[in-house]
Amino acid sequence: MARNRTQLESHRPLLAWATDYAGDIRMPEHEDGRSHLSLVLAGRVRESFGGREVSQETLGVALKSADARHVTRFGPEGARIASIDLQALSRQERGGFGLSSLPAWRWLPGRQILPEVRATIAALVDYRHCPDCPQALDVLREAALLLTDAFRDGASTERAKIDGWLRTVREHIDDEPSQTVPVARLAEQADVSATHLSRRFRAAFGVSVTTYRNLRRVQMALVRLTRSESRLADVAADCGFHDQSHFTGHFRRLVGVTPGAWRDHVRER
């Protein structure tokens, strides 16, 4: 079922690992025994818990408590799943809050993850193929803190306070990240000034409009690199980057490795 497991942090208890699963496998109802975060690096996963069912693809993130009984199925192409063991992190490394404050089982699709995805991807790629990635331990701590914070009830409460027009601006970028619509044009459509839009967008989502758009483009590229054999230059153009060099620069800053290194990593599954 699990073809391979790669430990990513070796000088303390198993903190993170990546596991390859064969296609069309169904794992019967089970408990994981450890509270952890999981990230879909490649493939497709369908999971059910307490009468609820979700289907997630590349970049989907899950939180599961140690005793959450769930059923997991993998798509025909299988899946590569990376995990962070939250119980292996100290309370300080988890940002001072206990695991009891987190939901027992919850998935977030990749499009709902903002800068957190950078830390997580950088932490969970296979370091054997990415020797120039950041140091594992520091990035894993950052990833676990950011992602567990995203799952806390307070995060959803804050999102509920976001103005409707600001949600519309974000949804426009989500729907068409490859399109370069100037901030001034987005502001005009929202009937606000460009300055007000820029200030409110950063306050609500933690990044500028441009950074958010580039993050969405990189997320689109991650899926394309995983599923297709398209040339890197074509992926860059399809995702809205000026050229391959522009694409590589943004991809490396957000993910921690070049697009070519990421594709090689996925092919090593």
Secondary structure as UniProt FT lines:
FT   STRAND          2..7
FT   STRAND          16..21
FT   TURN            23..24
FT   STRAND          26..30
FT   STRAND          36..49
FT   TURN            50..51
FT   STRAND          52..56
FT   TURN            58..59
FT   STRAND          61..64
FT   TURN            66..67
FT   STRAND          70..85
FT   HELIX           86..88
FT   TURN            91..96
FT   HELIX           99..101
FT   STRAND          105..108
FT   HELIX           110..112
FT   HELIX           116..124
FT   TURN            127..129
FT   TURN            131..132
FT   HELIX           136..151
FT   HELIX           153..160
FT   HELIX           164..175
FT   TURN            177..178
FT   HELIX           183..190
FT   HELIX           194..205
FT   HELIX           209..227
FT   HELIX           232..238
FT   TURN            239..240
FT   HELIX           244..255
FT   HELIX           259..267
//
